[in-house]
Amino acid sequence: MFTKFLLALILPGLLVVFFSRVTYNRVLALFLAVALIAASAYKGYTDTLWLIIVDALSLTVGFWYATQIKRKMNKIENLS
């Protein structure tokens, strides 16, 4: 059970950051990550409310971090 919580804390946020770098769109990246989590919940891998809350927290942090990366990249582009 501890492993599920640890992975739920890390992986959704990493997925948002990864998808935002691949698709160049933070909102689409968030949608894709939520779709993957919904599919895993449908299959029965997400079985408690606390696991869903931790997933949502990780998605939020990942979206925030992707936004920070985009702002930093825009600053670098404007300086050039």
PyMOL CGO cylinders between C-alpha atoms (Angstrom):
from pymol import cmd
from pymol.cgo import CYLINDER

trace = [
    CYLINDER, 0.00, 0.00, 0.00, 2.89, 2.36, 0.78, 0.3, 1, 1, 1, 1, 1, 1,
    CYLINDER, 2.89, 2.36, 0.78, 4.26, 1.81, -2.72, 0.3, 1, 1, 1, 1, 1, 1,
    CYLINDER, 4.26, 1.81, -2.72, 0.96, 2.87, -4.27, 0.3, 1, 1, 1, 1, 1, 1,
    CYLINDER, 0.96, 2.87, -4.27, 0.96, 6.11, -2.28, 0.3, 1, 1, 1, 1, 1, 1,
    CYLINDER, 0.96, 6.11, -2.28, 4.59, 6.81, -3.15, 0.3, 1, 1, 1, 1, 1, 1,
    CYLINDER, 4.59, 6.81, -3.15, 3.96, 6.24, -6.85, 0.3, 1, 1, 1, 1, 1, 1,
    CYLINDER, 3.96, 6.24, -6.85, 0.75, 8.29, -6.70, 0.3, 1, 1, 1, 1, 1, 1,
    CYLINDER, 0.75, 8.29, -6.70, 2.74, 11.14, -5.19, 0.3, 1, 1, 1, 1, 1, 1,
    CYLINDER, 2.74, 11.14, -5.19, 5.41, 11.14, -7.90, 0.3, 1, 1, 1, 1, 1, 1,
    CYLINDER, 5.41, 11.14, -7.90, 4.19, 9.69, -11.20, 0.3, 1, 1, 1, 1, 1, 1,
    CYLINDER, 4.19, 9.69, -11.20, 1.17, 11.86, -12.09, 0.3, 1, 1, 1, 1, 1, 1,
    CYLINDER, 1.17, 11.86, -12.09, 3.21, 15.03, -11.66, 0.3, 1, 1, 1, 1, 1, 1,
    CYLINDER, 3.21, 15.03, -11.66, 6.00, 13.62, -13.78, 0.3, 1, 1, 1, 1, 1, 1,
    CYLINDER, 6.00, 13.62, -13.78, 3.49, 12.61, -16.43, 0.3, 1, 1, 1, 1, 1, 1,
    CYLINDER, 3.49, 12.61, -16.43, 2.15, 16.16, -16.64, 0.3, 1, 1, 1, 1, 1, 1,
    CYLINDER, 2.15, 16.16, -16.64, 5.65, 17.58, -17.01, 0.3, 1, 1, 1, 1, 1, 1,
    CYLINDER, 5.65, 17.58, -17.01, 6.61, 14.94, -19.58, 0.3, 1, 1, 1, 1, 1, 1,
    CYLINDER, 6.61, 14.94, -19.58, 3.45, 15.36, -21.63, 0.3, 1, 1, 1, 1, 1, 1,
    CYLINDER, 3.45, 15.36, -21.63, 3.77, 19.14, -21.53, 0.3, 1, 1, 1, 1, 1, 1,
    CYLINDER, 3.77, 19.14, -21.53, 7.27, 18.87, -22.98, 0.3, 1, 1, 1, 1, 1, 1,
    CYLINDER, 7.27, 18.87, -22.98, 6.10, 16.47, -25.67, 0.3, 1, 1, 1, 1, 1, 1,
    CYLINDER, 6.10, 16.47, -25.67, 2.88, 18.25, -26.68, 0.3, 1, 1, 1, 1, 1, 1,
    CYLINDER, 2.88, 18.25, -26.68, 3.99, 21.85, -25.92, 0.3, 1, 1, 1, 1, 1, 1,
    CYLINDER, 3.99, 21.85, -25.92, 0.62, 22.38, -24.22, 0.3, 1, 1, 1, 1, 1, 1,
    CYLINDER, 0.62, 22.38, -24.22, 0.14, 22.22, -20.45, 0.3, 1, 1, 1, 1, 1, 1,
    CYLINDER, 0.14, 22.22, -20.45, -3.64, 21.82, -20.57, 0.3, 1, 1, 1, 1, 1, 1,
    CYLINDER, -3.64, 21.82, -20.57, -3.46, 18.93, -23.03, 0.3, 1, 1, 1, 1, 1, 1,
    CYLINDER, -3.46, 18.93, -23.03, -0.76, 17.36, -20.87, 0.3, 1, 1, 1, 1, 1, 1,
    CYLINDER, -0.76, 17.36, -20.87, -2.98, 17.64, -17.80, 0.3, 1, 1, 1, 1, 1, 1,
    CYLINDER, -2.98, 17.64, -17.80, -5.89, 16.10, -19.74, 0.3, 1, 1, 1, 1, 1, 1,
    CYLINDER, -5.89, 16.10, -19.74, -3.74, 13.17, -20.89, 0.3, 1, 1, 1, 1, 1, 1,
    CYLINDER, -3.74, 13.17, -20.89, -2.47, 12.51, -17.37, 0.3, 1, 1, 1, 1, 1, 1,
    CYLINDER, -2.47, 12.51, -17.37, -6.00, 12.67, -15.94, 0.3, 1, 1, 1, 1, 1, 1,
    CYLINDER, -6.00, 12.67, -15.94, -7.17, 10.26, -18.65, 0.3, 1, 1, 1, 1, 1, 1,
    CYLINDER, -7.17, 10.26, -18.65, -4.44, 7.78, -17.69, 0.3, 1, 1, 1, 1, 1, 1,
    CYLINDER, -4.44, 7.78, -17.69, -5.36, 8.03, -14.01, 0.3, 1, 1, 1, 1, 1, 1,
    CYLINDER, -5.36, 8.03, -14.01, -9.05, 7.62, -14.84, 0.3, 1, 1, 1, 1, 1, 1,
    CYLINDER, -9.05, 7.62, -14.84, -8.23, 4.50, -16.85, 0.3, 1, 1, 1, 1, 1, 1,
    CYLINDER, -8.23, 4.50, -16.85, -6.24, 3.07, -13.95, 0.3, 1, 1, 1, 1, 1, 1,
    CYLINDER, -6.24, 3.07, -13.95, -9.10, 3.85, -11.57, 0.3, 1, 1, 1, 1, 1, 1,
    CYLINDER, -9.10, 3.85, -11.57, -11.50, 2.12, -13.95, 0.3, 1, 1, 1, 1, 1, 1,
    CYLINDER, -11.50, 2.12, -13.95, -9.27, -0.96, -13.99, 0.3, 1, 1, 1, 1, 1, 1,
    CYLINDER, -9.27, -0.96, -13.99, -9.29, -1.01, -10.18, 0.3, 1, 1, 1, 1, 1, 1,
    CYLINDER, -9.29, -1.01, -10.18, -5.74, 0.07, -9.38, 0.3, 1, 1, 1, 1, 1, 1,
    CYLINDER, -5.74, 0.07, -9.38, -6.92, 3.17, -7.52, 0.3, 1, 1, 1, 1, 1, 1,
    CYLINDER, -6.92, 3.17, -7.52, -9.01, 1.77, -4.72, 0.3, 1, 1, 1, 1, 1, 1,
    CYLINDER, -9.01, 1.77, -4.72, -9.13, 4.37, -1.93, 0.3, 1, 1, 1, 1, 1, 1,
    CYLINDER, -9.13, 4.37, -1.93, -10.19, 7.98, -1.67, 0.3, 1, 1, 1, 1, 1, 1,
    CYLINDER, -10.19, 7.98, -1.67, -6.81, 8.94, -0.22, 0.3, 1, 1, 1, 1, 1, 1,
    CYLINDER, -6.81, 8.94, -0.22, -5.06, 7.56, -3.28, 0.3, 1, 1, 1, 1, 1, 1,
    CYLINDER, -5.06, 7.56, -3.28, -7.26, 9.71, -5.51, 0.3, 1, 1, 1, 1, 1, 1,
    CYLINDER, -7.26, 9.71, -5.51, -6.49, 12.77, -3.38, 0.3, 1, 1, 1, 1, 1, 1,
    CYLINDER, -6.49, 12.77, -3.38, -2.75, 12.12, -3.59, 0.3, 1, 1, 1, 1, 1, 1,
    CYLINDER, -2.75, 12.12, -3.59, -3.06, 11.70, -7.38, 0.3, 1, 1, 1, 1, 1, 1,
    CYLINDER, -3.06, 11.70, -7.38, -4.88, 15.04, -7.62, 0.3, 1, 1, 1, 1, 1, 1,
    CYLINDER, -4.88, 15.04, -7.62, -2.25, 16.73, -5.47, 0.3, 1, 1, 1, 1, 1, 1,
    CYLINDER, -2.25, 16.73, -5.47, 0.51, 15.38, -7.65, 0.3, 1, 1, 1, 1, 1, 1,
    CYLINDER, 0.51, 15.38, -7.65, -1.29, 16.49, -10.82, 0.3, 1, 1, 1, 1, 1, 1,
    CYLINDER, -1.29, 16.49, -10.82, -1.64, 19.98, -9.38, 0.3, 1, 1, 1, 1, 1, 1,
    CYLINDER, -1.64, 19.98, -9.38, 2.03, 20.19, -8.46, 0.3, 1, 1, 1, 1, 1, 1,
    CYLINDER, 2.03, 20.19, -8.46, 3.03, 18.85, -11.88, 0.3, 1, 1, 1, 1, 1, 1,
    CYLINDER, 3.03, 18.85, -11.88, 0.84, 21.42, -13.64, 0.3, 1, 1, 1, 1, 1, 1,
    CYLINDER, 0.84, 21.42, -13.64, 2.32, 24.20, -11.51, 0.3, 1, 1, 1, 1, 1, 1,
    CYLINDER, 2.32, 24.20, -11.51, 5.86, 23.02, -12.29, 0.3, 1, 1, 1, 1, 1, 1,
    CYLINDER, 5.86, 23.02, -12.29, 5.11, 22.82, -16.03, 0.3, 1, 1, 1, 1, 1, 1,
    CYLINDER, 5.11, 22.82, -16.03, 3.83, 26.40, -15.85, 0.3, 1, 1, 1, 1, 1, 1,
    CYLINDER, 3.83, 26.40, -15.85, 7.04, 27.49, -14.15, 0.3, 1, 1, 1, 1, 1, 1,
    CYLINDER, 7.04, 27.49, -14.15, 9.12, 25.79, -16.83, 0.3, 1, 1, 1, 1, 1, 1,
    CYLINDER, 9.12, 25.79, -16.83, 7.13, 27.52, -19.57, 0.3, 1, 1, 1, 1, 1, 1,
    CYLINDER, 7.13, 27.52, -19.57, 7.58, 30.94, -17.93, 0.3, 1, 1, 1, 1, 1, 1,
    CYLINDER, 7.58, 30.94, -17.93, 11.30, 30.35, -17.63, 0.3, 1, 1, 1, 1, 1, 1,
    CYLINDER, 11.30, 30.35, -17.63, 11.54, 29.29, -21.28, 0.3, 1, 1, 1, 1, 1, 1,
    CYLINDER, 11.54, 29.29, -21.28, 9.59, 32.38, -22.38, 0.3, 1, 1, 1, 1, 1, 1,
    CYLINDER, 9.59, 32.38, -22.38, 11.98, 34.61, -20.41, 0.3, 1, 1, 1, 1, 1, 1,
    CYLINDER, 11.98, 34.61, -20.41, 14.95, 32.99, -22.11, 0.3, 1, 1, 1, 1, 1, 1,
    CYLINDER, 14.95, 32.99, -22.11, 13.34, 33.42, -25.54, 0.3, 1, 1, 1, 1, 1, 1,
    CYLINDER, 13.34, 33.42, -25.54, 12.61, 37.10, -24.87, 0.3, 1, 1, 1, 1, 1, 1,
    CYLINDER, 12.61, 37.10, -24.87, 16.19, 37.78, -23.84, 0.3, 1, 1, 1, 1, 1, 1,
    CYLINDER, 16.19, 37.78, -23.84, 17.57, 36.33, -27.06, 0.3, 1, 1, 1, 1, 1, 1,
]
cmd.load_cgo(trace, "trace")
